[in-house]
Amino acid sequence: MGSATRIAVLRERASGETRVSATPETVRKLIGLGASVAVEAGAGLHASIADADYLAAGAAVSPLAQVLDGANIVLGIQAPDPALLDGAASGAWVVAAMDPFAQPSRVGAYAAAGLEALAMELMPRITRAQSMDILSSQSNLSGYKAVLVAANLYGRAFPMMMTAAGTVSAAKAFVMGVGVAGLQAIATARRLGAQVSATDVRSATREQIQSLGAKPIFVENVRGIEGEGAGGYAGEMSEEYRRAQAELVSAHLARQDIVITTALIPGRAAPRLISDAQIATMKPGSVIFDLAAPQGGNVEGGVADEVVERHGVKIAGFSNTPAHLPAEASALFARNLFNFVSAFWDKEQGKPILDDEIGAAIRLTQGGRVVHPRLLG
């Protein structure tokens, strides 16, 4: 990279993607580091950001070819097609969510093009990387949106209401998986007035559930209750625990009005949490929102981006939930990217220098080769 690092912000091309990887706020901050920023025309329109807003923040706004010309860093939400990146500088960083295990050929194309692909979703869960963690920032919004969509699909009110005509009972909401998305789902359902319960394979989440005013639903005295995987993610459950949990959850599900499922293990298909037989025991009019829909879903019979009705129960889930809150999702994602670039910015060299455990965790390609250990096995 030269002394004046050039940062390119691309318009997203994936179907249904409404977010943008930089906002006027982060453009100003990137320029404050000493970089120049070029934004592709129309990049922020779906997130309610006009080209004029980027110009006012100090960015150049141009067609793709001009934006990429000599770019040292390319920012994106979803990994751009390597074929689009002609004109970027040799060794340029491509910083985005890469989905590398499902898209190994794309990673290979980045390597062949001499680009350094950095997968932001592989950010290690360590204290100093929290502000760079796109999974956390986007999951927070996803948990919120899941409850709002479920409430909209539910044909009744969430809170208990005392009226002259009688009392309306509070809805019962059950959150399965208490990571960032699950915690926000609990908080949102509580704000709407539901009676909320939640479960997770990690026993450490019990206190978090209780702190938000929800009831923890846990299998007791069965091996596998800890369920703590590497890096703070949930791991695979033992078979004994899986059976015991299925029995407990089946009895609990039958009494619920709203269910939010959030269980994901990075790089793997989503675990199945709710079977068709369990759905059949639920009350007609109940709603399940499956946040794991993009990775195959936690719920049998669910279809991403469709509302499916089975046994009188509505099942919904988006392939890209944060894209349904484009302005806020873009603001948070863009801050994650700025925090990442600024954390490694070397003032003397006028560019970021990535050379530590974070680099080793997120770097997919370098020097014309695929270098990430999980992609070399």
GUKEMAR-908132 format. One record per atom (N, C-alpha, C): residue in one letter; x, y, z. Coordinates in steps of 0.02 Angstrom, whole numbers, padded with zeros to 5 digits, always signed. Each point is the difference from the previous one (the first is absolute). Layout:
N
AXYZ ...
END
This chain:
377
M+00042-00059+00000 M-00042+00059+00000 M+00044+00062+00000 G-00023+00053-00035 G+00037+00061-00002 G-00013+00042+00061 S+00028+00061+00000 S-00007+00043+00058 S-00071+00026+00008 A-00038+00007-00056 A-00069+00022+00004 A-00045-00060-00014 T-00020-00034+00052 T-00041-00060-00008 T-00068+00019-00029 R-00020-00036-00052 R-00064+00013-00034 R-00049-00055+00019 I-00057+00020+00027 I-00050-00047+00023 I-00061+00004-00046 A-00021-00058-00026 A-00058-00004-00045 A-00059-00030+00037 V-00058+00031-00008 V-00063-00025+00030 V-00046-00019-00057 L-00018-00064-00003 L-00038-00026-00057 L-00075-00002+00014 R-00038+00007-00054 R-00072-00014+00003 R-00009-00075+00003 E-00043-00023+00046 E-00011-00072+00008 E-00041-00027-00058 R+00019-00059-00024 R-00033-00030-00057 R-00038-00065+00016 A+00007-00026+00060 A-00035-00061+00019 A-00075+00013+00003 S-00039-00049-00021 S-00073+00007+00001 S-00025+00015+00071 G-00042+00051+00006 G-00030+00017+00065 G+00045+00037+00048 E+00061+00015-00020 E+00047+00035+00045 E-00012+00075-00003 T-00018+00029+00056 T-00017+00072+00003 T+00052+00041+00037 R+00048-00033+00031 R+00048+00035+00042 R+00058+00029-00041 V+00038+00044+00031 V+00059+00029-00031 V+00056+00001+00052 S+00062-00008-00024 S+00056-00012+00046 S+00033+00062+00028 A-00022+00059-00020 A+00024+00062+00030 A-00057+00050+00002 T+00000+00042+00050 T-00050+00053+00006 T+00037+00067+00000 P-00035+00055-00008 P+00035+00064+00004 P+00041+00008+00064 E-00026-00026+00055 E+00037+00002+00063 E+00067-00035-00006 T+00001-00062-00026 T+00063-00037-00004 T+00045+00026-00056 V-00030+00028-00053 V+00040+00031-00052 V+00042+00057+00029 R-00032+00043+00040 R+00037+00055+00032 R+00056-00026+00044 K-00014-00053+00036 K+00051-00028+00045 K+00058-00032-00039 L-00016-00034-00055 L+00053-00030-00041 L+00044+00055-00031 I-00031+00053-00023 I+00038+00056-00027 I+00043+00031+00054 G-00027+00002+00061 G+00038+00027+00057 G+00063-00040+00015 L+00001-00064-00019 L+00060-00040+00009 L+00054+00019-00051 G-00021+00030-00055 G+00047+00017-00053 G-00014-00036-00066 A-00054-00038-00002 A-00018-00037-00061 A-00043+00044-00045 S-00004-00019-00063 S-00051+00028-00045 S-00053-00053-00010 V-00062+00022-00008 V-00056-00047-00005 V-00039+00013-00064 A-00013-00052-00038 A-00041+00004-00060 A-00059-00047+00007 V-00060+00025-00011 V-00061-00038+00009 V-00034-00010-00068 E-00020-00062-00014 E-00034-00013-00063 E-00068+00035+00000 A-00018+00032-00054 A-00063+00036-00005 A-00059-00047+00018 G-00045+00025+00041 G-00059-00039+00020 G+00011-00051+00054 A+00060-00003+00028 A+00015-00053+00048 A-00044+00002+00062 G-00020+00060+00022 G-00037+00006+00063 G-00074+00011-00007 L-00027-00003-00061 L-00070+00019-00010 L-00049-00042+00040 H+00012-00066+00003 H-00047-00044+00036 H+00004+00011+00076 A+00055+00029+00023 A+00008+00015+00071 A-00016+00073+00015 S-00035+00033-00046 S-00021+00070+00007 S+00058+00049+00004 I+00055-00016-00036 I+00058+00045-00003 I+00008+00021-00073 A-00007+00064-00014 A+00006+00027-00067 A+00073+00010-00018 D+00015-00001-00065 D+00068+00014-00023 D+00025+00067+00027 A-00046+00049+00003 A+00019+00066+00024 A+00025-00002+00073 D-00026-00046+00039 D+00022-00006+00070 D+00073-00023+00003 Y+00019-00045-00045 Y+00070-00022-00003 Y+00045+00056-00024 L-00024+00037-00050 L+00040+00056-00025 L+00011+00051+00056 A-00052+00014+00038 A+00006+00048+00055 A+00049-00023+00054 A+00007-00066+00005 A+00046-00029+00050 A+00072-00001-00024 G+00010+00017-00065 G+00068+00003-00026 G+00020-00055-00047 A-00047-00046-00016 A+00016-00055-00045 A-00010+00022-00072 A+00034-00034-00046 A-00015+00005-00071 A-00055-00051-00014 V-00047+00017-00043 V-00054-00046-00021 V+00006-00009-00075 S+00010-00063-00021 S+00016-00014-00070 S-00027-00068-00020 P+00000-00015-00066 P-00016-00068-00023 P+00053-00049+00025 L-00016-00065-00004 L+00041-00053+00029 L+00073+00004-00023 A+00012+00007-00065 A+00068-00003-00026 A+00044+00054+00031 Q-00028+00060+00008 Q+00039+00055+00030 Q+00010-00011+00075 V-00050-00028+00032 V+00006-00012+00072 V+00056-00050+00015 L+00005-00051-00042 L+00049-00053+00012 L+00070+00017-00024 D+00007+00051-00042 D+00064+00016-00031 D+00053+00015+00054 G+00047-00047+00008 G+00054+00008+00048 G-00020-00009+00073 A-00060-00028+00012 A-00024-00007+00070 A+00045-00048+00038 N+00018+00020+00061 N+00041-00041+00044 N-00042-00042+00048 I-00059+00025+00015 I-00047-00036+00044 I-00069+00004-00033 V-00033-00057-00007 V-00068-00003-00027 V-00045-00023+00057 L-00050+00041+00016 L-00047-00018+00054 L-00065-00024-00030 G-00029-00052+00031 G-00064-00026-00022 G-00038-00030+00059 I-00064-00012-00011 I-00040-00038+00048 I+00009-00074-00014 Q-00022-00021-00060 Q+00012-00068-00022 Q+00058+00001-00050 A+00039-00054-00001 A+00060-00003-00042 A-00016+00015-00072 P+00033+00050-00030 P-00013+00015-00070 P+00029-00053-00046 D-00030-00007-00059 D+00026-00045-00051 D+00071+00022-00018 P+00049-00045+00005 P+00069+00019-00017 P+00007+00029-00070 A-00044-00021-00046 A+00003+00025-00069 A-00016+00074-00004 L-00035+00026+00051 L-00017+00071+00000 L+00058+00045+00021 L+00052-00030+00028 L+00051+00039+00035 L+00060+00018-00042 D-00005-00008-00065 D+00055+00022-00044 D+00013+00074+00012 G+00062+00017+00006 G+00018+00070+00012 G+00023+00013+00070 A-00018-00043+00047 A+00024+00008+00069 A+00076-00012+00001 A+00034+00031+00047 A+00072-00007+00004 A+00020-00071+00016 S+00060-00020-00022 S+00026-00067+00016 S+00006-00007+00076 G-00026-00055+00026 G+00003-00011+00073 G-00053+00037+00039 A-00049+00031-00035 A-00052+00037+00035 A-00039-00045+00047 W-00021+00030+00056 W-00043-00035+00047 W-00072+00001-00027 V-00034-00056+00007 V-00072-00003-00011 V-00031-00019+00067 V-00036+00046+00030 V-00024-00007+00069 V-00076-00005-00002 A-00027-00059+00019 A-00072-00011-00004 A-00016-00066+00036 A-00064-00018+00001 A-00020-00068+00020 A+00011-00045-00060 M+00040-00052+00008 M+00024-00039-00057 M-00035-00067-00010 D-00031-00028+00052 D-00029-00067-00004 D+00049-00049-00032 P+00062-00004+00026 P+00053-00036-00036 P-00009-00075-00006 F-00033-00031+00049 F-00006-00073-00001 F-00053-00023-00050 A-00048+00043-00014 A-00050-00016-00050 A+00020+00024-00070 Q+00050+00045-00003 Q+00021+00030-00064 Q+00075-00007-00011 P+00027-00061+00003 P+00073-00007-00007 P+00027+00022-00068 S-00040-00007-00053 S+00023+00020-00066 S+00010+00076-00003 R-00043+00037+00033 R+00007+00073+00002 R+00064+00019+00037 V+00014-00035+00055 V+00062+00014+00037 V+00060-00013-00046 G-00002-00055-00038 G+00054-00015-00046 G+00008+00054-00053 A-00056+00029-00021 A+00004+00053-00051 A+00031+00063+00029 Y-00013+00014+00063 Y+00034+00057+00033 Y+00076-00011+00000 A+00019-00061+00018 A+00072-00015+00001 A+00031+00008-00069 A-00033-00027-00051 A+00026+00004-00068 A+00006+00072-00024 A-00044+00044+00026 A+00001+00070-00020 A+00051+00041+00040 G+00034-00033+00047 G+00049+00035+00040 G-00029+00045+00053 L-00062-00014+00021 L-00034+00040+00050 L+00005-00033+00069 E-00002+00040+00052 E+00002-00027+00068 E-00071+00002+00029 A-00033-00057+00001 A-00069-00004+00023 A-00002-00008+00075 L-00039+00043+00033 L-00005-00001+00073 L-00073-00012+00019 A-00013-00057+00032 A-00069-00020+00016 A-00019+00026+00069 M-00041+00052+00001 M-00017+00033+00063 M-00041-00044+00047 E-00036-00050-00028 E-00039-00043+00045 E+00043-00050+00038 L+00065-00005-00017 L+00046-00043+00037 L+00037+00037+00055 M-00020+00062+00013 M+00032+00040+00052 M-00001-00039+00066 P+00059-00008+00033 P+00001-00038+00062 P-00039+00035+00055 R-00031-00038+00043 R-00040+00029+00054 R+00046+00014+00060 I+00040+00052-00008 I+00044+00024+00053 I-00020+00072+00016 T+00019+00023+00059 T-00024+00065+00024 T+00016+00056-00048 R+00061+00003-00025 R+00018+00058-00041 R-00029-00002-00070 A-00031-00056-00018 A-00031-00004-00066 A-00076+00008+00002 Q-00027+00013+00060 Q-00073+00004+00006 Q-00030+00054-00044 S+00034+00057-00005 S-00027+00055-00039 S+00005-00012-00075 M+00034-00054-00021 M+00007-00017-00071 M-00045-00059-00019 D-00038-00026+00046 D-00036-00063-00009 D-00066+00011-00037 I-00001-00014-00065 I-00060+00010-00040 I-00055-00049+00019 L+00018-00060+00022 L-00052-00049+00019 L-00040+00026+00059 S+00033+00029+00049 S-00035+00025+00058 S-00044+00059-00017 S+00028+00048-00038 S-00039+00060-00014 S-00062-00016-00042 Q+00008-00044-00049 Q-00057-00017-00043 Q-00049-00047+00034 S+00025-00044+00043 S-00044-00046+00037 S-00045+00038+00048 N+00027+00053+00030 N-00040+00040+00045 N-00062+00027-00034 L+00009+00027-00059 L-00057+00026-00039 L-00045-00057-00023 S+00029-00057-00017 S-00040-00058-00022 S-00047-00024+00054 G+00025-00003+00061 G-00042-00022+00056 G-00060+00046+00010 Y+00013+00064-00007 Y-00053+00050+00007 Y-00052-00008-00056 K+00025-00005-00062 K-00045-00004-00058 K-00041-00064+00002 A+00030-00055+00022 A-00036-00063+00003 A-00063+00005+00042 V+00005+00034+00057 V-00058+00006+00043 V-00053+00046-00031 L+00022+00053-00033 L-00049+00045-00032 L-00037-00036-00056 V+00035-00040-00040 V-00033-00036-00054 V-00048-00052+00029 A+00022-00035+00052 A-00044-00050+00032 A-00062+00034+00028 A+00008+00058+00031 A-00057+00036+00028 A-00049+00021-00054 N+00028+00018-00058 N-00042+00021-00056 N-00040-00058-00029 L+00032-00060+00000 L-00034-00059-00027 L-00050-00030+00050 Y+00011+00014+00064 Y-00042-00027+00053 Y-00066+00037+00000 G-00054-00035+00001 G-00065+00032-00007 G-00029+00027+00064 R+00042+00006+00052 R-00024+00024+00064 R+00049+00051+00029 A-00017+00028+00057 A+00043+00050+00032 A+00055-00034+00040 F+00056+00034+00010 F+00054-00025+00043 F-00014+00014+00074 P-00016+00061+00020 P-00005+00013+00072 P-00068-00019+00029 M-00001-00010+00066 M-00064-00008+00035 M-00034+00068-00001 M-00064+00000-00015 M-00038+00063-00001 M-00063-00008+00043 M-00010+00049+00044 M-00060+00002+00041 M-00048+00049-00033 T-00057-00024-00023 T-00048+00043-00033 T-00069-00008+00032 A-00044+00046-00016 A-00068-00004+00027 A-00036-00062-00026 A+00023-00024-00058 A-00032-00060-00030 A+00032-00065+00024 G+00051+00006+00043 G+00033-00060+00025 G+00076+00004-00008 T+00034-00052+00024 T+00073-00001+00000 T+00027-00038-00060 V+00052+00028-00031 V+00037-00035-00053 V+00063-00029+00031 S+00010-00065-00007 S+00058-00033+00030 S+00064+00017-00039 A+00056+00003+00036 A+00065+00013-00033 A+00020-00060-00043 A+00032+00013-00056 A+00028-00053-00042 A+00058-00033+00036 K+00010-00064-00015 K+00057-00037+00027 K+00052-00009-00055 A+00060+00027+00012 A+00053-00003-00050 A+00058-00042+00027 F+00029-00041-00044 F+00054-00046+00019 F+00058+00012-00048 V+00059+00015+00027 V+00059+00013-00041 V+00048-00059+00008 M+00018-00030-00057 M+00044-00059+00001 M+00069+00020-00027 G+00048+00003+00045 G+00067+00023-00018 G+00011+00070+00026 V+00043+00008+00050 V+00006+00064+00035 V+00069+00030-00013 G+00017+00009-00064 G+00058+00040-00017 G-00021+00073-00006 V+00035+00038-00039 V-00016+00071-00008 V-00071+00010-00026 A-00018-00038-00053 A-00067+00007-00029 A-00053-00021+00050 G+00012-00055+00035 G-00049-00025+00048 G-00012+00048+00057 L+00053+00030+00026 L-00007+00047+00055 L-00040+00061-00022 Q+00012+00024-00060 Q-00039+00057-00025 Q-00072-00020-00013 A-00011-00061-00022 A-00069-00024-00010 A-00037-00002+00066 I+00034-00025+00052 I-00031-00001+00067 I-00019+00071+00021 A+00047+00046-00006 A-00011+00069+00023 A-00058+00032-00040 T-00002-00012-00065 T-00052+00030-00042 T-00068-00029+00016 A-00004-00066+00007 A-00064-00032+00017 A-00025+00023+00068 R+00046+00010+00047 R-00019+00026+00066 R-00027+00071-00006 R+00033+00041-00040 R-00023+00070-00009 R-00070+00002-00029 L-00016-00048-00043 L-00066-00002-00031 L-00052-00030+00047 G+00021-00025+00057 G-00047-00024+00051 G-00012-00074+00003 A+00040-00039-00036 A-00010-00073+00002 A+00029-00030+00064 Q-00025-00059+00017 Q+00032-00042+00051 Q+00054-00041-00036 V+00062+00010+00019 V+00055-00027-00040 V+00038-00055+00038 S+00017-00053-00036 S+00044-00053+00026 S+00053-00012-00052 A+00054-00032+00020 A+00055-00011-00047 A+00042-00060+00021 T+00035-00029-00049 T+00044-00056+00014 T+00063+00005-00042 D+00052-00035+00020 D+00064-00001-00036 D+00037-00062+00024 V+00050-00023-00040 V+00039-00057+00022 V+00056+00021+00048 R+00011+00065+00008 R+00052+00023+00045 R-00031+00022+00066 S+00018-00034+00054 S-00030+00015+00065 S+00016+00070+00024 A+00054+00030-00025 A+00019+00067+00021 A-00052+00052-00020 T-00043-00017-00048 T-00050+00049-00022 T-00059+00005+00048 R-00005-00045+00048 R-00057+00001+00046 R-00007+00068+00034 E+00055+00027+00026 E-00002+00064+00035 E-00017+00057-00048 Q+00025-00006-00063 Q-00017+00052-00049 Q-00074+00001-00014 I-00030-00059-00006 I-00072-00005-00013 I-00039+00031+00058 Q+00020-00017+00061 Q-00035+00026+00058 Q+00009+00075+00007 S+00059+00025-00018 S+00013+00072+00007 S-00046+00042-00045 L-00025-00031-00054 L-00045+00036-00045 L-00074-00012+00017 G-00011-00034+00056 G-00069-00010+00023 G-00036-00058-00032 A+00039-00046-00031 A-00031-00058-00032 A+00013-00062+00042 K-00037-00053-00015 K+00005-00062+00037 K+00047-00049-00036 P+00054-00024+00032 P+00044-00048-00033 P-00031-00070-00002 I+00006-00033-00057 I-00025-00068-00009 I+00061-00044-00015 F+00020-00040+00049 F+00062-00039-00007 F-00011-00073+00021 V+00033-00044-00036 V+00005-00070+00021 V+00049-00002+00058 E-00018-00035+00052 E+00043-00004+00059 E+00032-00069+00006 N+00060-00002+00028 N+00034-00062+00018 N+00011-00048-00059 V+00013+00029-00058 V+00014-00042-00059 V+00065+00024-00031 R+00045-00046-00016 R+00063+00018-00031 R-00012+00037-00065 G+00036+00056-00009 G-00008+00040-00061 G-00031+00067+00014 I-00019+00013+00063 I-00032+00063+00017 I+00046+00060-00011 E+00066-00011+00006 E+00046+00057-00008 E-00002+00025-00072 G+00009-00045-00048 G-00009+00018-00070 G+00042+00057-00026 E+00054+00017+00034 E+00041+00057-00020 E+00050-00021-00053 G-00003+00031-00058 G+00046-00015-00054 G+00058+00048+00000 A+00044-00006-00049 A+00058+00043-00005 A-00021+00071-00015 G+00034+00048+00032 G-00012+00070-00015 G-00066+00027+00025 G-00033-00035+00046 G-00062+00024+00027 G-00062-00020-00039 Y+00009-00036-00055 Y-00057-00025-00038 Y-00026-00065+00032 A-00063-00014-00012 A-00027-00063+00024 A+00031-00058-00039 G+00015-00053+00035 G+00028-00059-00033 G-00054-00052-00013 E+00021-00058-00024 E-00047-00055-00011 E-00023-00029+00067 M-00063-00020+00004 M-00027-00029+00061 M+00015-00075+00002 S+00005-00028+00060 S+00005-00072+00006 S-00067-00031-00019 E+00001-00064-00019 E-00062-00032-00021 E-00050-00005+00058 E+00027-00014+00059 E-00043-00005+00060 E-00035+00067+00013 Y+00040+00054-00005 Y-00029+00066+00011 Y-00051+00017-00054 R+00015-00019-00061 R-00045+00016-00056 R-00068-00032+00012 R-00001-00063+00023 R-00064-00035+00013 R-00038+00034+00057 A+00036+00015+00054 A-00032+00031+00058 A-00027+00069-00017 Q+00039+00038-00039 Q-00023+00066-00020 Q-00062-00004-00044 A+00000-00048-00046 A-00057-00008-00045 A-00064-00013+00039 E+00005-00041+00052 E-00060-00014+00041 E-00024+00062+00037 L+00047+00036+00030 L-00018+00060+00037 L-00029+00053-00046 V+00033+00011-00056 V-00022+00051-00047 V-00068-00018-00030 S-00011-00063-00015 S-00064-00021-00029 S-00058+00018+00046 A+00008-00013+00064 A-00053+00016+00047 A-00010+00076+00006 H+00055+00037-00003 H-00004+00073+00007 H-00029+00032-00064 L+00021-00025-00058 L-00023+00029-00064 L-00076-00001-00007 A-00030-00052+00025 A-00072-00008-00009 A-00039+00056+00033 R+00032+00036+00046 R-00035+00053+00037 R+00019+00070-00025 Q+00042+00005-00053 Q+00025+00065-00021 Q-00040+00030-00058 D+00000+00066-00002 D-00032+00036-00055 D+00051+00023-00052 I+00059+00020+00024 I+00053+00026-00043 I+00064-00038+00016 V+00036-00025-00050 V+00064-00033+00010 V+00051+00033-00047 I+00058+00018+00027 I+00055+00028-00039 I+00058-00049+00006 T+00024-00026-00057 T+00058-00046+00002 T+00061+00036-00028 T+00058-00009+00032 T+00059+00039-00018 T+00063-00042-00005 A-00006-00066+00002 A+00059-00043+00009 A+00040-00007-00065 L+00062+00023+00003 L+00047-00005-00056 L+00069-00018+00026 I+00034-00044-00036 I+00070-00015+00014 I+00039+00021-00063 P+00046+00049+00006 P+00033+00027-00059 P+00031-00055-00044 G-00011+00005-00065 G+00029-00046-00047 G-00036-00066-00007 R-00057-00008+00035 R-00037-00063-00004 R-00074+00013-00015 A-00034-00052-00021 A-00072+00006-00010 A-00033+00011+00068 A-00055+00037-00001 A-00035+00015+00063 A-00028-00064+00030 P+00005-00008+00067 P-00028-00060+00032 P-00077+00003+00000 R-00031-00058-00008 R-00073-00004+00001 R-00025+00001+00072 L-00040+00051+00017 L-00025+00007+00069 L-00074-00019+00006 I-00038+00011-00053 I-00073-00012+00003 I-00020-00044-00058 S-00031-00057+00016 S-00023-00047-00052 S-00072+00014-00019 D-00021-00029-00055 D-00069+00007-00021 D-00048-00028+00052 A+00020-00054+00032 A-00043-00029+00053 A-00009+00048+00058 Q+00053+00037+00017 Q-00006+00049+00054 Q-00044+00059-00021 I+00006+00021-00062 I-00042+00054-00025 I-00074-00020+00006 A-00014-00063-00014 A-00069-00025+00002 A-00031+00005+00070 T+00041+00004+00052 T-00026+00005+00068 T-00014+00072+00020 M+00023+00048-00040 M-00008+00071+00018 M-00070+00024-00016 K-00019+00055+00032 K-00067+00028-00009 K-00007+00031-00069 P-00057-00010-00033 P-00012+00035-00063 P+00006+00076+00010 G+00031+00033-00048 G+00010+00072+00006 G+00068+00019+00029 S+00037-00051+00024 S+00067+00014+00026 S+00047+00017-00057 V+00055+00032+00017 V+00049+00022-00050 V+00070-00021+00021 I+00038-00027-00048 I+00071-00015+00011 I+00041+00043-00048 F+00048+00038+00026 F+00047+00036-00044 F+00068-00033+00007 D+00028-00022-00057 D+00062-00039-00002 D+00057+00044-00025 L+00041+00024+00047 L+00057+00042-00020 L+00055-00039-00034 A-00002-00066+00004 A+00051-00042-00032 A-00019-00019-00072 A-00053+00029-00026 A-00024-00017-00068 A+00055+00003-00053 P+00047+00048+00003 P+00051+00002-00053 P+00046-00062-00002 Q+00006-00036+00056 Q+00044-00058+00003 Q-00040-00065+00007 G-00058-00002-00030 G-00039-00061-00001 G-00056-00002+00050 G+00002+00043+00050 G-00055+00007+00046 G+00000-00046+00060 N-00026+00024+00056 N-00009-00039+00060 N-00067-00037+00001 V-00044+00018-00048 V-00070-00023+00003 V-00016-00041-00062 E-00025-00061+00011 E-00018-00043-00056 E-00058+00031-00040 G+00009+00003-00066 G-00053+00025-00043 G+00004+00074-00014 G+00045+00036+00033 G+00007+00071-00013 G+00033+00014-00067 V-00017+00055-00031 V+00029+00021-00063 V+00020+00073+00006 A+00064+00015-00014 A+00024+00068+00007 A-00040+00048-00044 D-00018+00057+00028 D-00036+00054-00035 D-00071-00017-00018 E-00027-00052+00030 E-00070-00017-00010 E-00033-00011+00069 V-00064+00012+00003 V-00039-00018+00060 V-00035-00066-00016 V+00020-00052+00034 V-00027-00067-00011 V-00047-00016+00058 E-00058-00028-00015 E-00046-00019+00053 E-00004-00076+00004 R+00015-00028+00060 R-00002-00072+00012 R-00039-00011+00064 H-00051-00042-00005 H-00042-00016+00059 H-00028+00063+00033 G-00015+00051-00041 G-00027+00061+00027 G+00051+00047+00031 V+00064-00017-00006 V+00055+00040+00028 V+00037+00034-00057 K+00012+00065+00005 K+00038+00036-00051 K+00074-00004+00015 I+00040-00017-00051 I+00073-00003+00006 I+00030+00050-00048 A+00042+00045+00026 A+00030+00051-00042 A+00075+00004+00014 G+00036+00030-00045 G+00072+00010+00008 G+00028+00032-00062 F+00044+00047+00009 F+00030+00035-00058 F+00068-00029-00016 S+00019+00004-00064 S+00067-00021-00019 S+00052+00053+00020 N-00023+00061+00014 N+00045+00054+00020 N-00039+00047+00045 T-00006-00017+00063 T-00041+00039+00046 T+00026+00072+00010 P+00065+00011+00009 P+00023+00070+00010 P-00018+00045-00059 A-00005-00027-00060 A-00017+00041-00058 A-00070+00029+00004 H-00041-00024+00047 H-00066+00027+00011 H+00001+00060+00047 L+00059+00018+00024 L+00011+00062+00039 L+00061+00035-00029 P-00004+00021-00063 P+00061+00020-00035 P+00037+00060+00029 A-00035+00049+00024 A+00035+00059+00025 A+00041-00016+00062 E-00032-00031+00050 E+00037-00016+00061 E+00052-00054-00011 A-00018-00050-00041 A+00048-00054-00012 A+00062+00026-00036 S-00010+00046-00047 S+00057+00030-00035 S+00043+00041+00048 A-00033+00039+00043 A+00037+00042+00047 A+00045-00042+00045 L-00027-00056+00025 L+00040-00042+00046 L+00054-00038-00038 F-00016-00027-00058 F+00050-00037-00040 F+00057+00047-00020 A-00018+00060-00022 A+00050+00049-00021 A+00046+00018+00059 R-00028+00007+00059 R+00042+00014+00058 R+00046-00058+00016 N-00025-00062-00007 N+00043-00058+00008 N+00060+00004-00046 L-00012+00016-00063 L+00054+00004-00050 L+00048+00057+00016 F-00027+00058+00019 F+00045+00055+00018 F+00042-00018+00061 N-00031-00030+00050 N+00037-00020+00061 N+00056-00048-00017 F-00013-00044-00048 F+00052-00048-00022 F+00057+00037-00034 V-00016+00040-00050 V+00053+00036-00037 V+00040+00046+00046 S-00035+00037+00044 S+00034+00049+00042 S+00043-00034+00053 A-00020-00060+00023 A+00038-00034+00052 A+00071-00019-00024 F+00007-00008-00066 F+00065-00022-00027 F+00034+00055-00041 W-00027+00060+00004 W+00026+00055-00041 W+00069+00022+00025 D+00047+00001-00045 D+00068+00024+00016 D+00007+00071-00028 K+00005+00049+00045 K+00001+00070-00022 K+00061+00014-00044 E+00057-00029+00017 E+00061+00015-00038 E-00005-00026-00071 Q-00029-00060-00008 Q-00005-00029-00067 Q-00065+00019-00036 G-00046+00030+00037 G-00062+00022-00031 G-00044-00057-00025 K+00003-00057+00035 K-00040-00058-00020 K-00006-00047+00060 P-00048-00046-00002 P-00006-00048+00054 P+00051-00058-00009 I+00027-00023+00056 I+00047-00056+00000 I-00031-00056+00042 L-00017-00054-00033 L-00035-00056+00034 L+00049-00057+00011 D+00021-00009+00062 D+00051-00051+00012 D-00005-00026+00072 D-00053-00036+00015 D-00007-00029+00067 D-00053-00054-00001 E-00027-00018+00058 E-00048-00055+00003 E-00065+00016-00038 I-00018+00063-00004 I-00060+00018-00038 I+00012-00013-00075 G+00059+00020-00024 G+00017-00013-00070 G-00001-00074-00016 A+00029-00040+00045 A+00002-00072-00012 A-00069-00030-00001 A-00047+00029+00038 A-00067-00027+00005 A-00043+00016-00062 I+00010+00059-00029 I-00046+00023-00052 I+00029-00001-00070 R+00067-00005-00007 R+00031+00003-00066 R-00010-00065-00038 L-00031+00005-00059 L-00013-00059-00041 L+00054-00009-00054 T+00022+00056-00030 T+00048-00004-00055 T+00054+00053+00010 Q+00059-00015-00027 Q+00056+00048+00004 Q+00054-00023-00049 G+00030+00047-00036 G+00055-00017-00044 G-00017-00050-00054 G-00062+00002-00023 G-00021-00045-00054 G-00019-00070+00023 R-00004-00011+00066 R-00016-00067+00026 R-00057+00003+00050 V-00037-00055+00007 V-00047-00009+00055 V+00041-00018+00061 V-00009+00037+00055 V+00044-00010+00059 V-00037-00020+00063 H-00067+00004+00000 H-00036-00016+00062 H+00003-00076+00015 P+00021-00018+00061 P+00009-00072+00015 P-00062-00042-00012 R-00060+00026+00014 R-00061-00039-00008 R-00018-00011-00073 L+00031+00038-00045 L-00013-00009-00071 L+00054-00041-00034 L+00052-00017+00038 L+00055-00038-00029 L-00004-00075+00015 G-00043-00017+00049 G-00004-00070+00022 G-00031-00045-00053 
END
